[in-house]
Amino acid sequence: MNIPILYEDNHLLIVEKPVNIPVQEDNSKDADLLTILKQDLKVRYQKPGNVFLALVHRLDRPVGGAIVFGKTSKAASRLSDMIRRHTIDREYLTVVHGRPKQKKAKLEHYLLKDNRKNKVSVESAKHPNAKKAILEYEVIDSKEGLSLLRVKLHTGRSHQIRVQLSTIGHPIYGDQKYGQKLNQPGQQIALWAHTLSFEHPVRKEPLSVKSAPPETFPWDLWRFM
């Protein structure tokens, strides 16, 4: 599998995750991104034994785009700390049904994950196990009953963007889990990890990478991307 490399040095590996593959091994036993990349590093650099590569954040299986891995334990530890402190800017592009009333807004919900069903629900802030989820969105453009949004995550909850946008009445195009009433089986979810920006964990220099969505519907409605 050809995985596009967006940035690589001795400490980091940032790639463009293909859609519909898990980031790490799961119960499906399908080929996963972490294993594929470890094997690629082993071959490219002719490394004996096991290759170190650390997963520090995740993307849902159907979602594609930019994702960063740590190639050393020092880099991985610092990246994980940056994720916890929300100092890595993660920006997504998504296409939703309809047009949100507000061009820009911050959404705050309390989310609860059912691990057995692998589904997330919005709960009261008083629920003992619900976790606060915050994102900001901006409507870039609307056409043909769909809207292109830029989304910035402030927290990294499971299925967060999908659940929060569905909750305000604008499910993501192709999302079978949180938009069954508007989406058709077989449609690909239109959610893409577009930008990662952060301070290099070792060199302390600013680093930013971008990954463009595929030129397929509904992304191709916006040719400027």
C-alpha positions in Angstrom: 0.0 0.0 0.0 1.4 3.4 -1.0 1.2 5.7 2.0 2.0 9.4 1.0 4.7 10.8 3.3 4.0 14.5 4.2 7.0 15.0 6.5 9.8 12.9 7.9 13.0 13.3 9.9 14.8 11.3 12.5 12.1 12.1 15.1 8.8 12.3 13.3 6.8 10.7 10.5 3.7 12.4 9.2 1.7 10.6 6.6 -1.6 10.9 4.8 -3.8 8.1 6.2 -5.9 6.4 3.5 -9.6 6.1 4.2 -11.1 2.9 5.6 -8.0 1.4 7.2 -7.5 1.3 11.0 -4.7 3.3 12.5 -3.7 0.2 14.6 -4.6 -3.4 14.8 -8.1 -4.1 15.8 -10.6 -7.0 16.0 -11.0 -6.9 12.2 -7.4 -8.1 11.7 -7.4 -5.9 8.6 -4.1 -4.3 7.5 -3.5 -1.3 9.8 -1.5 1.9 9.3 1.0 1.5 12.1 2.0 -2.0 11.0 2.3 -0.9 7.4 4.5 2.0 8.3 6.8 0.0 10.6 7.3 -2.5 7.8 8.1 0.3 5.4 10.6 1.8 7.8 12.3 -1.5 8.3 12.7 -2.0 4.5 13.6 1.6 3.6 16.3 1.9 6.3 17.3 -1.8 6.3 16.7 -2.0 10.1 17.2 -5.3 11.9 14.7 -6.4 14.5 11.7 -4.5 15.5 11.1 -0.9 14.4 10.0 1.8 16.9 7.1 3.9 15.8 4.6 5.3 18.3 1.0 6.2 17.7 0.2 9.5 19.6 -3.2 10.3 18.2 -5.9 8.6 16.2 -8.2 9.1 13.2 -11.4 7.1 12.8 -11.2 4.2 10.4 -13.2 5.8 7.6 -11.4 9.2 7.9 -8.3 10.1 5.8 -5.7 12.8 6.1 -2.7 13.9 8.1 -1.5 11.9 11.1 1.8 12.1 13.0 3.8 9.3 14.6 6.9 9.4 16.8 10.0 7.7 15.5 11.9 8.0 18.9 10.6 7.6 22.4 11.6 11.2 23.2 9.6 12.6 20.3 6.7 10.3 21.1 6.6 11.3 24.7 6.7 15.0 23.9 4.1 14.7 21.2 1.7 12.8 23.6 2.2 15.6 26.1 1.4 18.2 23.4 -1.8 16.3 22.6 -2.8 16.3 26.2 -2.1 20.1 26.5 -3.9 20.8 23.3 -0.8 22.5 21.7 -1.1 20.6 18.4 -3.5 22.5 16.1 -5.6 19.9 14.3 -7.8 21.3 11.5 -10.3 19.3 9.5 -12.3 19.8 6.4 -15.8 18.3 6.3 -18.9 18.4 4.1 -22.2 18.4 6.0 -25.8 18.3 5.0 -27.5 21.7 4.9 -26.0 25.0 6.0 -25.5 25.9 9.7 -27.3 29.1 10.8 -24.1 30.5 12.3 -21.2 31.0 9.9 -18.8 30.5 12.8 -19.5 28.8 16.2 -17.9 27.0 19.1 -19.7 23.8 20.0 -19.5 22.3 23.5 -21.1 18.9 24.4 -20.6 16.1 26.9 -20.0 12.8 25.2 -20.3 9.3 26.3 -18.8 6.3 24.4 -20.5 2.9 24.3 -17.5 0.7 23.7 -19.6 -2.4 23.0 -21.5 -0.6 20.2 -18.6 1.7 19.2 -21.0 4.6 19.3 -20.9 8.0 21.1 -23.9 9.8 22.5 -24.4 13.4 23.8 -25.3 13.4 27.5 -25.9 15.9 30.3 -22.9 17.6 31.8 -23.9 16.0 35.1 -23.4 12.5 33.7 -20.5 11.0 35.8 -18.8 9.3 32.8 -19.4 11.9 30.1 -16.4 13.9 28.8 -16.4 17.5 27.6 -15.9 18.0 23.9 -15.1 21.3 22.3 -14.7 22.3 18.6 -14.9 25.4 16.5 -16.3 25.4 13.0 -16.5 27.9 10.1 -18.6 27.6 7.0 -16.4 28.1 3.9 -19.1 27.7 1.3 -22.5 26.0 0.5 -23.9 24.5 -2.7 -26.3 21.8 -3.8 -27.6 21.4 -0.2 -24.2 20.8 1.2 -21.7 22.9 3.1 -17.9 22.8 3.3 -16.7 23.5 6.9 -13.4 24.1 8.4 -13.2 22.5 11.9 -10.7 23.0 14.6 -10.5 20.6 17.5 -9.9 21.7 21.1 -10.4 18.2 22.5 -9.9 14.8 20.9 -12.9 12.7 21.9 -13.9 9.6 19.9 -16.1 10.4 17.0 -16.3 14.0 18.3 -16.7 16.0 15.0 -19.2 13.5 13.7 -21.4 13.5 16.8 -21.3 17.2 17.5 -22.2 18.3 13.9 -25.0 15.7 13.8 -26.3 17.0 17.1 -26.8 20.5 15.7 -28.7 19.0 12.8 -25.9 18.9 10.2 -24.6 15.3 9.9 -21.5 14.7 7.8 -22.0 13.6 4.2 -21.6 9.8 4.0 -21.6 9.2 7.8 -23.6 6.0 8.2 -23.3 6.0 12.0 -24.5 9.5 12.9 -26.4 10.4 9.7 -28.3 7.3 8.7 -31.5 9.2 7.7 -29.7 11.4 5.1 -26.9 9.2 3.9 -26.9 6.1 1.7 -25.1 2.9 2.4 -21.7 2.8 0.6 -21.1 6.5 0.6 -17.7 7.6 1.9 -17.7 9.9 4.9 -16.5 13.4 3.9 -14.3 14.2 6.8 -10.6 14.9 6.3 -7.7 15.7 8.6 -6.4 18.7 6.6 -3.7 20.4 8.7 -1.4 19.6 11.6 0.6 22.5 13.1 2.8 22.4 16.1 6.3 23.1 17.5 8.7 20.3 16.6 9.2 18.3 19.8 12.9 18.1 19.5 14.1 21.0 17.2 11.6 23.5 18.7 10.8 24.9 15.3 7.3 25.6 13.9 6.1 22.8 11.7 2.9 22.7 9.6 1.7 20.1 7.1 -1.4 19.9 4.9 -3.2 17.1 3.3 -5.8 17.7 0.5 -9.0 15.7 0.3 -9.5 13.5 -2.8 -11.0 14.9 -6.0 -14.2 12.9 -5.6 -17.8 13.8 -4.8 -18.6 15.8 -2.7 -15.1 17.3 -2.3 -15.0 18.1 -6.1 -17.8 20.7 -5.6 -15.0 23.0 -4.4 -12.4 23.1 -7.1 -10.3 25.7 -5.2 -8.9 23.1 -2.8 
